Amino acid sequence: MVNSEISQALVKAAALVRGAWCRGSLARDGKGRVTDVGSPKGVRFCPLGAMMKVCGDNPDLYKAVRDSFFRHTGYYPHEWNDGFAKNGRDCSDKLKEIAALIE
């Protein structure tokens, strides 16, 4: 996997969580109900859900993006989100920070 692909996916995931972040599930609909990441009703995402959404049907890219987050934080995205993130901006900033480090 090329670093630029991983970096671009992280930046796209950052954009998803910046304005529409959630905690405790991968994705939520407009009313805050848990939904599937691939559902068109999904409008709020945790970092891991955003990565899944951005990577779509490319499991190799998803694994590379998720593992990059782990290498730079020591946590998987959902662990970091549920344990340390304060808000969507915090998540977005962390994803962009990692993207810049691997670019």
C-alpha positions in Angstrom: 0.0 0.0 0.0 1.4 3.4 -1.0 1.7 6.0 1.8 -0.1 8.6 -0.2 -3.2 6.4 -0.4 -3.2 5.8 3.3 -2.7 9.6 3.9 -5.5 10.5 1.6 -7.9 8.0 3.3 -7.0 9.5 6.7 -7.7 13.0 5.5 -11.1 11.9 4.1 -11.9 10.1 7.4 -10.9 13.3 9.2 -13.4 15.3 7.2 -16.2 12.8 8.0 -15.7 13.0 11.8 -15.0 16.7 12.0 -18.6 17.8 11.7 -20.4 14.6 12.4 -18.7 12.6 15.2 -20.0 9.9 17.4 -18.8 7.7 20.2 -19.8 4.2 21.3 -20.6 2.9 17.8 -19.2 3.0 14.3 -22.0 5.1 12.8 -25.2 6.8 13.8 -28.1 8.2 11.8 -29.4 11.8 11.9 -31.4 10.9 15.1 -28.4 9.4 16.9 -29.5 5.8 16.4 -26.8 3.2 15.7 -26.7 2.3 12.0 -24.4 0.4 9.6 -21.3 2.2 8.3 -22.4 1.5 4.7 -26.0 2.7 5.3 -27.0 5.8 3.5 -28.6 6.8 6.8 -25.2 7.0 8.4 -24.3 10.6 9.0 -22.1 10.5 12.1 -19.0 8.4 12.5 -16.4 7.4 15.0 -12.8 7.4 13.5 -12.9 3.7 12.9 -16.3 3.9 11.2 -15.1 6.8 9.1 -12.1 4.7 8.0 -14.4 1.9 7.0 -16.7 4.3 5.1 -13.8 5.9 3.2 -12.0 2.6 2.4 -15.3 1.0 1.2 -14.6 -2.4 -0.4 -10.8 -2.2 -0.2 -9.8 -4.3 2.9 -6.1 -3.8 2.3 -6.4 0.0 2.4 -8.7 -0.2 5.5 -6.1 -2.4 7.3 -3.3 -0.1 6.4 -5.2 3.0 7.5 -6.3 1.4 10.8 -2.8 0.0 11.5 -1.2 3.4 10.8 -3.4 4.9 13.5 -2.3 2.2 15.9 1.4 2.6 15.1 1.2 6.4 15.8 -1.0 6.3 18.9 -0.6 2.9 20.5 -4.4 2.5 20.3 -6.9 1.3 17.8 -9.2 4.1 16.5 -12.2 3.0 18.5 -10.2 2.7 21.7 -8.7 6.1 21.3 -12.0 7.7 20.3 -13.9 6.2 23.3 -11.1 6.8 25.8 -9.3 10.0 24.9 -11.2 12.0 22.2 -13.0 15.1 23.4 -15.0 15.8 20.3 -15.1 15.6 16.5 -12.4 18.2 16.1 -10.1 16.3 18.3 -10.6 13.2 16.2 -10.2 15.0 13.0 -7.0 16.7 14.1 -5.5 13.4 15.2 -6.3 11.8 11.8 -4.8 14.7 9.9 -1.8 14.7 12.2 -1.1 11.0 11.4 -1.8 11.6 7.7 0.9 14.3 7.7 3.4 12.0 9.4 3.1 9.2 6.9 2.8 11.3 3.7 
